[in-house]
């Protein structure tokens, strides 16, 4: 806490004591702050202000507190990070900043999430999350404050395509998902929202809610012949949705209104993916969160932060199942999988490309920090110190082919250390 924000600091204690919440009608609201009666022990000292001291006296003070001055600035960043965490969790801005209550995420895309990780001050980054439906976007946005530097923000784009997302491409974040699992998730979301209504909607599988896959084949058959269907069953259109979000110029990525959007251009989708700042995978969710943190921290990771193999065993992350029971795409039979594959041929190739981009970024983090976000065997041994000790791992996406193990002839004093780092 900070003495200069005494009441807000008391409320941080209450937030911690309450296990991450604040009581309604309690002492921690802008309204309550106007009436709360708090202690002030002056210890017999009359009223005073440091502002009344002259410049030469202030200079003498500053000489004695150089470390304290820097410590206080760091503490301010920690404090503001915690205040933002309370805001994200409860909607209460302990500093009563203008329009603070409007920033609570309900739904998650509606307003920015505020970073809570202390870090060196610098340019603030306003990240934009390209929220492709059914790619763990709600969970990602809820978890994001723990993976953003204080001062940085992230805002969902309300599930519109890239072409309608504001902001700089290099400050955009996206998650892609294994295509078969993605289509299955689209179906299940609709099934368990529509079939549980009273009366239930007419949707494939409503007659059997105990078996998640019931109705899935019928759902796929509805879309099999063409993406330009008259009815989407009031659900998502599964034809290459992920590539569609990256290429379409229409306002919605959930449905298809343009013929070219059924089978989007892989080249265009891949090029647009390359332009984005952070590319993550749902299947490597925690590592993807850490790519965001690495980008937010300017190419580093905080010590004792959430991005280590040890931390991965204890981190508490969001999982919003949207009322859908447990399921696995592996339980689908071969003929059903074949129907899915017909609808996601471009997405399948885009996902493979995204995997190469993702692994390149994971290797870049390893080279820069020594942290292997995938906790592969002997990862800690691969940290390059000195530079010649172990291989550097490539980070540039490219067509797959034979892997080459280059060897650098290190002539002393020929800038070799720099070459290897780059």
N, C-alpha and C positions, 0 to 999 in steps of 0.2 A: 504494500500500500504506500500511498504518499500522503504526507501531512497536508499538502496543498489541496488534496482531494480527500479530505478526512472522511466525509460521509460515504462517498463512493467506496472508499477502502473498507469501511465497516461492512458495507454490503457485499464486498468480495468475500469477507469472512463468513457472512450469512449464507452466501451461495455455496461456499465450500462445505459449511456445516450441514446444509440441507441436501447435500449429495448432488448438486448441479441444478437446483431449482430455487425459486424465490416464492414466499407465501403471498397469496393475494391479500390485499388490504394490509400489507405489512409496512415496515419502515422504509422500504426501498422502492420508491417511485418519486417522480418529479413532484407530484402533489404532496406526498408525505414529507419530502425534504423541506417544504415551506413551513411545516408545523412541528417537526421533530425537535425534542428538547435534548440537547447533548451536553455532556460535561465539558468544562473548560477550566483547568487548574492553572492559574497564572503564577502560582508559587510566590505571590507577593510582588511580582514584577509589574510595573506600570505599562500602559499601552505604548507600543513602539513599532517602528517599521524599518526594515533594512534599506528601504528606498531613501530614507533620510540621510544616509551616510554619504560623505563626499567621495569623489573619484579616487583620491589617493588612499583613503582608508579601505575602499573596496578592493584596490589593487593589493594591499597588504593581506587582506582576507584571502583573495584568490591564490596568493602564493602558498598559503597553508592548506588549500583544499583542492589542489589540482587533480588528484586521484578521485576524491569525492565528487568533484564536478562531473568527471566522465562516468563514474559509477551511477550518479543520479540520472544522467541522460539515458544510460542503459536501463535503469530501473523504470524510467518513464515508458520506454518501449515495452517492457514486460507488463507494466500496469495497463497501458492502453490495449495490449493484446488480450489481457484478461477481461477488460471492460467489453471488448468486442465479442469475446467468447460468451459472456453473459447475455449480450444483446442477441447473438445468434440462437442461444438456447431458450431464452425467455421472452424476447421482444422488449425488454426493459433496457433503456440506455441510462446507465448510472450517471452520465455526465449531462443528461438532458439536452443533447445536441438537437438542432432543428430537424424535424421530420424523422426522428430516430425510429419512432414506433412503426413508421411505414416500411421500414427495411426488413421486417420479419418475413421469412420465406414461407409463404403459404399461398399457393404451392411454391416448391423450391425455386423455380425459375424466376419468380416474380421480382425479386430484389437482390442486390449484391450480397455475397457472403464476404465477411471481413477477416483478414488473416490474423492469426494469433501467435505466430512463431517469432520470437525476438530475433532481430538481425540488424546488421549495419544499415544506417539510414542511407537512402539514395532515392533515385527516381521511383515513384510509385507506379505499379503496373496494374491496369484494369484488365484482367483476363476475361475472355468470353468463352463460355462452354457451349459447343455445338451439340445440343442434346438430341441425339438420334433416339427415337422411341425404343424402349425396351433394351437399352444398353447400360443399365445400372445408373442412369443419370441422376435420379432422385437421391440415391445413396451417395453418389460421388459429390453432389453439391452439399449434402449435409456434412460429409467428412472433410470437405475442402478447407475449412478454416484452420484445421490442424496441420495443413500442408501448404500454408501460405505465410509469407513474411508479414509482419505487422506493417500496415500501410497499403499492402496489395489487396485487391478484391477480385472476386470472380462472380460472374452472373450468367445464368442459363439463358439460352436464346428462345425459350418457350417452344421448343421442338419445331422450329422452322429451318429450312435449308440454309446451307452456307451462303448462298447468294443474297439472302435476306438478313444475314447476321451482321450487325454493325461492328466496327473496330478494326484494328490492324490484324492481318493474318498471323503475324508472328506472335501475337498475344492470344491466339485462339487455342483451345484445348478440345480434343475429341477422344472418345472411346469407341473402338470397334469390337464386335463380338463374333465369335465363330458362327457362320451363317445359318447352319441347321438349328443350332440352339436359339438363335435369334428369331427365326420364323416360328419355332415351337413356342417360344415365350410370347410372341404376338398373339397366337391362337389362345393360349391359356389365359392370358390377361382378359381377353374378350369373353371367353367362356365363363370364367368364374365371376365376372362382373355382370354379364347379361343373364346367365342362367339362374342366378341366385336372387333375382328381383321377383317381386310379387305384383302381377303374374310374371313368370319368366319370359324373356324374349325368345323368339324363334331363332335359335342359333345351333349349329352342329354340336352334338354332344350333351345337350341339356338333359337328355333322358338318363344319362349316366355320369353323375358327378363324382362317384367314388373312383373311377378310372380316369386319370388326367388325359390320356391319349384318345379316349372315346370322342369321335367326331372330327379328329384332326385330319384324317384322310378325306373326309367329305369336304372339309374346309379347303384343302389343297386342290381338290378336283374342281371346286368352284372357280379357281383362278388359273387352272392349268392351261387352257387354250390361249388366253390373252390377258395381259395386264389391264387392258382397256375394257373392264367389265362394267355393266350397267349398275351393279350393286356391289359394294364391298362388304355386305352383311353388317354394315355399321361397325366395321372393324378396320384394321390396317390392311393395306394392299402389300403383300409380302414380296412382290417382284423386286429383287435387287434394291431393297430399301436403303442400304448403307451407301451404295454408289449413287443412288438417286439423291440423297441428302447433299452429296458433294457436287452434284452436277446440274440439277434441275434449276430452271429460272422461274418456276411457279412458286406460289406462296406456301404450298404445303408439301411436305415430304411423305406424309402418311398415305395419300391417295395419288392416283395417276390421272392426269388430265391431258397430258401431251404424249403422243405416240412414242417419241424417242426416249421417254423416261422408263419404259418397260425394260429395255436393254441399254442402259447408259454407256457412254464411252469410258472404257477402262483407262485409256490414256488421260482423258480429262480428269477423271476421279483421282488417279494416282498423282497427277500434277498438282491438283488442289490439295491433296493430302500432304504433299511435300512442302507446301507453302505454310502449313500450320506450325505453331510453336511447340506443341506437345501432342504426341500421338500415343495413346495408351490402348491396352487390351483388357476387356472384361475378365478374360481368363487369367490375367496377371494384374488383378485390381490393385493390390497394395503396392506393387512395384510401379504401377502407373501413377498412383498418388504421389509416390516419391519422385517421379520424373517432374511432376508439377512443382514440388518443393525445390528440387534442384534448379529448375528454371527460375523460380521466384527468388531464390537466394543468390542468383547471379553466378551459378556454376559451382556451388558448394552444398554441403549438407551439414546441419548442426550436430555437434557432438551430443550424445545422450538424447538424440531426437527419435522420431518414430521410424527412421529408415535404417534399420540394421537387422540382421538375422535374429538377434536376441529380442529386439523390440517387436518383431513380427509375431513372436509367440505370445505376446501379451497385449498388443494393440486391440482396442475395442472399436470396431468399425460398424457402420450402418449396414443393414440389409433389409430393404423394403420389399417384401414378397407380394405386396398388393393383394393379399388374400388368396394367393395361388398355393396349392399344396406342393409338397416336395415332388420333384420329377427329374428325369434325366433323358436327354436325347438318345442316349445309348440303348434305351429300352424300346425304341422304335424299330419295326422290322425293315428288311432291306427294300421292299417295294415302296414303303412310305418314305424312306430316306431318298429313294430315287425320284419321287415326286417333288420332294423338297429341293433336291439338287437342280432340277429343271428350272426352278424359279430363282435360283441364286448363282447362276454361272458367273456373272460379272462380280457379284459380291465375294464369291469364293476366291477369285483371282486377286481382287482388291485386298481381301483379308491376308492372303499370303504376302502381298507386297507390304501391307501394314506391319506384319510380323517382322519383316526384315528391317523396316524403319525402327520398330520398337527395340529389337535386339541391338541395333546399332547404337541407339541412345543409351541402353543399359550398359553397353561396353564403354561408351563415352563417360558415363558416371563412374564406372570402375576405374578407368584410366585417370580420371581427375581426382577421385576421392579414396580409392582403394575399397569402396563398398560395392559388393556384388548384390544388386537388388533381387537377384534370383537365387541367391544363396547356393550357388553351384559349388561342387566339391573343390576344396583347396583354394577357394576364391581369395582368401586373405593373403596367400602366398604370391598372388599375381601383382601385388602393388609394386609399381616401378620405382624402386629406390635401391641402388642407382638405376639409371635409365636402361642400361644394357641387360639388367638381370633377367628380365622375363619378356615375353612377347607383348607387343601392343596389339590391340584388337581393332579392326576396321570399323568405322561408323558410317560410311557413305553407302546409302542404298543403291542397289544395282541389280541387274539380271543375275539369276543364279547360274552357277557353273562350277568349274573346278576351283577349289580353294587354293590359294598360293601362299606359301610361307616364305616371305621375303627375309633376306639376311642383309643387314647393313654393315658395311666395312667401316668401322669407327676409327678413322685416323684422328689422333689426338689434336685438339684445338682446331677443329674444323666445324664448329657449331653443331656437332652431332647431337648433343643433348637437346637442343632446341628442335632439331629436325624430328627427333623421336617424339617429343612432346606434341608436336603439331600433327 
